Amino acid sequence: MPDLSVELFGVKFKNPVWVASGTFGYGVEALELYDLSKLGAVVTKGISLKPRQGNAPERIAETPCGMLNSIGLQNPGVEEFLKKIYPQIKEIDTHFIANVFGEEEEEYLEVCLALEDAEKIVAYELNVSCPNVKKGGMLFGHDPEVLRRLIERIKARVKKPVLVKLSPNTGDIKTFARVCIDAGADGLVLINTLLGMKIDIKSQRPELSTLMGGLSGPAILPIAVRMVWEVFSQFGSSIPIIGVGGIYDTDSALQHILAGASCIQVGTANFFDPYAPLKIIDGIAQYMEERSLDAFTSLIGKAHQMVVRV
């Protein structure tokens, strides 16, 4: 069998296939489906300092090749997570990464500090780019100085690696990638959902209660791959990129990897095919076997080497 393992920011992952925040709960919900130890990592549903009820219905709308969501980061809060959910994931043999959200800078920091002693959590994924909450969310991901200050403050206080999930709804994602690198981030997650909208022509009203929400699914694959490509082109291996957006099978996962992603996250596909992550793991192994490749890491950014520069 080819070696699918990859080491990022001091953590060794058994394979590059993770499940994305907000599409897999906290992992425990999928235990009845399959052995989660087969996954490279589980990224938790967003965790905030205090419980959040999320947005009012309607919160999900189907779109061509995707979906719009406006859940609003509903979650029980970090205290309840540690008390009731964390004990259930402690014995699962894979890494967990906590997706962290706050309405204010201080809240991000307090959630991270509350999780510092939770050994199963190996890193934090800062959600600075959620388009469907009224406070926080895109505020941090759309202002370079606010983003820089947030990352620097958290990095100064925590011991675990800090990943930043960036928004595609900005003018130039490379600018924000540079801010993250300069501020000391350990990894970049590209990309969060795109801002979209759907109108019900029968009622003649927007389908989501918040009017707009985050577009995800296969429809956004070309945009996500382009942004991974751009960031890797400019910064190379100076910071790991985690590719997410439109991944639903081996082909789409490999596009992210060949563009420069060191690992990938399967998101919306979990809703229509819960076994997609396992199929992708097997698919990557088969792809490597067919090409007599021993190490997965040889695929990262490989497409850049194949481009003929004029």
N, C-alpha and C positions, 0 to 999 in steps of 0.2 A: 504493500500500500504506500502511495506517496505521502510525504510528510506535509500535512495541512496546518501545522502549528505556526504561530506567529507571535513574536514578542514585541509588545508596545509599552512604552513608558514603564519599564521594569516589571510588567505582568505578562506571563506566558499564557496564551489562549490556545486551546487544543485545536481549534479551527477558526476560520475568519468569519463564520456566520453567526450573527447576533440577531435577537428579535428587538424591534424598535419600541420605544416608549409609547404608551397609549394604545397599543394594539395587542398586548399580551398580558394585560393586568400586571400582577406582581409575580407572575410565574406559577403560583400555586393553582391558579384556575386551569392550567393546562396539564396538570399532573395526571389526570385521568386519561389523557390522550396518548402521551408517550413519555419516555425517559428524558427529562430535561438535561441530563448530563451529556447528552449527545450534542448540545448546542455549544458554540464558542462562548456566548455570554447572553444574559438576559438583562435588558435595560428596563428598569421598572417604570410603571406609570408615574407621572409627575407627583412629587412629594413637596408639599408646602408646609410652612410652619404651623398654621392652624387649619382645621378642616374647611373644605370648600364644597359647596353644594353644586357648583357649576352653573351653567346657563339654563334658562327655562326651555322646554320643548318648543318647537321642533329643533333637534340638535344634529341630525344627520340627514343628508340627502344624497341619493345616488346620482351619478353623472356618467356620461359616456367614458368608459375605461377608467373609472375612479369613483371618488366620493368626496363630498364636502362634510366637514365636521365642525361643530361649534359646541363641543362638550364643555369647555371652560375649565379644564383641569380639575374636575371633581375628584376629591380624595379625602381620606380621613385625617390627614395631618401627620407630621413626623412622629409625634408621641404615640399615637394609636398604631402607626406602622411598626414601630419598634416593639410595642407591647403585644400585638396580636398577629401581625403578618410576618415579621422577621423570624420569629421562632420556627415558622413553617418552612422557611427557605434555607435555614442554617445547614441542613444536612444534604442539600442538593449539590451534586458534584459538578458544578460549573460556576463561573464568575457572575456576580451581579453588579450592575452599575446603576447608581441612583440618579434618576432624572430629577433635578432640583429646580424649583420655581419660587419666586418671591415677588410680592408687589413692591417691595422696597429693597434696597441694597442690604440692609441689616437682616432681612428675612432670609435671603439667600445664604448669608454667612451662618445664621443660627441653625438652619437646617443641616448644613454641612458639618458644623461642629457637633450637632446631636448625633450624627452618623459616624463620627470618627472612630468610636470604639466598636462599631459593628464590623467585625472582621470579614464577613461575607461580602460586604460592599467594598469593591477594590478601587472604585473611582467614582467621580461625580460628573454628570453630564448637565451643564448649565443650560436650561431652557431660556434663552434670551430672545426667542423669535416666534413665540406662539401668537398667531393672528386672531385668536378668538376669545381673548380676555380683555376686560376694560382697563385693568391696571397691570403694570408690569409688562410681560410679554415683549411686544415689538419695541417698546420704549428703550429697553436696554440694547436690543440688537440693531437699532437704527441710529444710534448716536455714538460715534466712535469714542468720544471722551468718557461718556457714561459707561460704555462697555469696558474700556481700559481700566477705569477706576474699580469697577466691580471685580474683574479678574485679579488685579493686583491685590486688592484687599483680601480676597478669599485665599489666594496663593500664599499670602503672608501668614495665614493662620492655620491652614490645614496641612496634613502630611500626605494625603492621598492625591493621586493625579486628578487634574481638572480638565475636562473636555468641554468645548463650547459648541453648542448646536446653533449654526448660523442660519439666518433668514435669506431666502431667495428674493425677497421683496425689497431689496435695496438696489441702489444704482450700480455698484460694482462690488461683488463679493470679495474680490482680492484685497480691497482696501480694509475690509473688516477682518480678513484673515491675517493681514499684516499687524493690525492692532492686537489681535489675540496672541500672535507670536511674540511681539514686543513686550506684552504684558506678562508673559511667562506661561501661557496655556500649554498643556501637555498634549493636546490633540484637538482636531477640528472634526465636527460632525456636519456633513453636507449632504442634504439640505433639509430644512423644515418645510412645512406645507406652503403652497402658494395661496395668496388671497383670491377667493373666488365667490361666485354668487349664482343662485338659481331661482328662477321665478316660475311659479305654478300658473300656467296660462288659463286654467279653469277658474281659479279664484282670483287670478290677476294680482297675486301677492307673493312676496319673497317666501321661499319655503323655510328658511331658517329664521328663528326668532331674533337672532342678532343681525339679520339681513345678510351678512357675509361670514364666511368661514374658511377653513383651511382645506385646500384641494390636495388630495393625495391619490396614489394608485398608479397603474401603468401609464396613464396619460402624461405624467410629469417626468417620466424616465429620461427623455432627451435633454431636458433642462438640467436635471440633476447631474447627468453624465458630463454635460458641458461645463458645469461649475466645478466638478471634481477635476476635470482636465485643466481648466484655467488655473486653479489654485496650485495643482501639482506642477504645472508648467513654470509657474513663477517661483515656487518655494521648494520644489523637489522633495527630498527626504528630510528637510529641516524640521518637519512636524508631521506626525501621522495623520492621515485623513481617513475618516470612517464614512463610507458612502451609504446614503439612504435616500430613497425617492424612486418610486416606480419599480422596485425590485420584486419580481414575482416568480422567476424561474432561473435556471442556471445561466442562460444567455444574458439576461438583464443584470445578474450579479457580476458576471465576468466583464461586462462593459464598464461597470464602476471600477473594478479591480484593474483592468488594463489601462483605464484612464488615470489611475493613481491611488485608488483606495487600498489601504492595508487590510481593512476589514469592511464588512457590509452589514447593514441592518435590514431585516425583512419586516415590513410594516403592514400596510393595508392588505396584502396578500393573505395574512393570517385570518382575515375575516371570511374569505371565500375558499381558502385551502389551508387549513391549520397545519398540514404536513409539509407545506412549501419549504420551510427552513431545512428540514431533513432531506428533502429531494434535492435542494441546492447543494448541500454538503456532499451528497453522493455524486451529483452532477459535476462538481468541481474536481473531485477525485478521479472520475472517469475521464474528464477532459485532460487532466494531467497524465494519466496512464496512456491515453492515446498518443500523447506527444512525448512520452518517455521523460517526463519531468519529475524530478525527485522532491523538490522543495517548492511549496506554494509561493514563497516570497519572490521567486524568480518571475512571477506573473505581474507583480505590482508595478504599474506604470509602463508595462512593456510596449503598449501601443505608441508611446512617445518615440521609442527607438525605431519604429517601423515607418515613421513619417519622413519622407524625402524633402529636405529643406531646399528651397529654390533660392 
